[in-house]
Amino acid sequence: MSHKHILIQGGARGLGLALVNRLLADEGNVITATARDPAASQRLIELQDTYGESRLALQKLDITDESSIASARESLGARQERLDLMIICAGLLHDEARGMWPEKKLADLDPSHLAMSFAVNATGPALMIKHFHDLMTHGKPTVIAIISARIGSISDNRYGGWYGYRASKAAQNQFTRTAAIELSRQAKQLICVGLHPGTVDTSLSEPFQKRVPEDQLQSPDQAAGHILGVIAKLRPEDSGLLFDWAGKRIEP
């Protein structure tokens, strides 16, 4: 059997964990799931015990630390020669410990909070592509999918507010587009896209779910299914674009 090698950044919880669960159901998939502290990621450890280390490898990775990303790349590269799919799930909207919440007005802007938003939502995913893309230029169809957000669309901004999240996601989308252009020169079958999962019932959205209609709030498993469905239908000409969970293109 020819295995499909998959990397899920942020696989310890929420959407990332749901993606790992779904992908393990296919015996042809060999998965590496990253977490800041794999030893404390009990659900991933349980999945590894169930499926075995040959199907699920756990890798330490902190997306805000380039040395950690580089170390993870070296470790993965020592185990396998290629990747077929990489899904980057990093996302930061709020952090109660830092007193960080979506800004409602200009007076709420805090440089340290903005820097953290960009580190997680934009710089981190770009560095993941920087360090892992060489494993994906082997000439066969490959996909780099970055979990993005419709709120990063400048043309879709009708209500204002949420400065840091909007701006960092817009920057992420630009990184994705620019990387897609460069990578298309190296591998015609490599697709690099941003994917908006909709509102998912995770810790990221939990404080803001009261405003979300019940039929629009997805479980992590539902969102994972939609995301994988969109990925399965991607074509090389889609590279550099942003799509929602239903496969509809979102304009920048």
N, C-alpha and C positions, 0 to 999 in steps of 0.2 A: 504494500500500500504506500502511495506517495502522500506523505503527511503535509498538512498546511501549518506553517509555523506562524504563530500569532503572538503579538505583544500587546498587553492591556496595561497602560499606565494608569495608576489609581484604581487598582482592582480589588481593594480591600472593603469597599462599601458602596452603597448606592448603585448608581448606574453601572459603574465599573464592575462591581461584584456580580450584578445581574448579567452582564455580558459574559463574564467568565463562566457562570453557571450554564448559560445557553450554549456557549461554544463547546463546552465539555461534553455536551450531549452528542456531538458528532465525533465518532471514534477516530476520524481522520485528522482531527485538530490536535496540535501540540502547543500548549499555551505557556507563556511566561506572564505572570501577574506581578506588578510592582506595588510596593507600599513603603511608606517611610519607615515602618518598623514591622517587618513580616512576622517576627516572633510574637508580636502582640495581636496579629490579625487572625483571630480564632477561627472565623468562618473559612478563610483561605486554607488554614492548616487542616481543617476538617475535610475540605474538598480534596486537598492533596492526599490525605490519608485514604480517601475513598477511591480516587482515580490513579494514584501512584505518581511518583516524581517524574516518571517518563512522560506523563501527560500534562502535568502541571508543575512548573517550576516557580518558586517564589523568589523575588529579587528586591533587595533594598534599593530605593531610589527616592530622593527628595528633589522635586522639580524646581525648587528655588535655589538649588546648589549645583552649579555646573560640574564640579568635580564628582559629585554623586552620580550625575547622569553619565559622565564619561566612564566611571568605574562600572556602572551597570552595563554599558555598551561592551566593555572589555570582557566582562563576565559572560554575557550572553553570546558574544562572538566566539568564546572559547568552547561553547557547547554546540553551536550550530553555525552553518555557513550563510544562512539567508533568513529573511523574514518575508512573509507573504501579505501580512496585514498588521498594521499598527494603529491602535485606537488610543488617542490621548484624551483622558477624561478630566484633567485638571480644571478646577473652577473655584473661584472665590468671590462671594457676594457680600458676606458679612463675617465678622469675627468678634464675638461678644467679649472674649478675653482682652482684646485690644481696643474695645469700645468702638469698633468699626461697623458702621451701618450705611446702607445706600444713602447718598446725599440728596436731600430734597431741594437745597438751594446753594448758591455760591458760597454763602457764609459757612457752610458745612465742610468745605474742602480742607483736607488735611494732607500735607505732602507725604507723610509717612504711610498713610492709608492708600494714597494713590500709587506710591511706589510698590506696595505689597500687591495691589490689584494687578499692576502690570507684570510683576515678577511671576505671579501664578497664572494669570490668564493670557498673557502675550509672550513674554520673554521665555518662560519655561517651555511651552509647546514649540517655540522656534528652536530652542536648544535641543529638544528631543529630535526634531527633524535633522538638525545639524549633525548629531552624533550617530543616529541610527540609519540615515538614508542609504549609506553605502551597502547595507545588507539587503536593500530593496531594489537595486539597479541590476538585477541578474537577468533581465530580458523577458521574464515571464510576467503575467499580470499581477500587479501588487497595488495595495491601497494604503495610503496614510490618511486616516480620518481623525479630525480634531473636533471634539465636542465644543460647539460654539453656541451662539444665541442670537435670536432675531434682533434683540436689543442692540446688537453691534452694528446693525444697518443704519447708516446715517440718514438715508432717504425715508426710513420707516419711523424716525424719531418725531413723534407728534405731541408728546407730553412733557418732555424735558426731565430733569432730575436724574438720579442714579448716575452721576457724572463718571465716577471711576469705573464702574462696571461697563457702562456704555463705551467709554473711550478705550478701555483695555481689550474688550471684545472686538471693537472695530480694528484696533491694532493687530489683534490675533488674525482677523480675516485678511488683513493686508499681508501679514507674514505668510499666510497660507497661499495666497495668490502669487506672491513673488517667488516663493519656493517652488510652486508648481511650474512656473515658467522656466526656472533654472533646471529643475529635474527632468522636464520634458526633453531637454537636449541630451540628457544622459540615458534615459530609458523611456521609450515611447509608450510602454505599457504600464508605467507608474502613474497612478491617479492620486492626487493630493487635494482633499476637499474639507470644508467645514460643514458640520451637521448640527442643526438645531433640534434637540430632542423634544421640544415642548416643555410644559411644566411637569416635572417629575416629583413624586412624593419622596423627597430626600431632605436631609438637614439643610441643604442650600436653600430650598424654597419654603421650608416649614413655617418661618415667621410671616410669610406673605400669602399663604394659601387661602385665607378667608376671602380674598378678592377673586379667587379662581373658581369658575363654575365647576360643579362636581364632575360633569362629563368631560371636562378638559384637563383634569388632574390624572396623570398616568402613574401606575405603579412602576417601579424600576424594571420589573420583568416585561411589562407591556412596552415601555420605552426601548428596552434592549431589543425586543423583537422588531419594532419598527426601524430602529437604526440598522440592524443587520439586514433587513429587507431592502432598505435604500442602498446600502453598500453592495448588495448582490446585483443590483441593476445598473451600477455605475459604468460609464464608458470613458475611454481616454479623453474624449472631447469635453467631459465634465470637469476635468482637472482644473483646480483654481477657483471653483465656484462654491457657493454656500446653498445648502438645501435644508428644508425642514423635514420633520419626521415622516411626512407623507410623500416625500420625494419631490416637492415643489421648490423651484428655485427662489431664493430670496435675493432681491436686488441690494447692491451695496449702498 
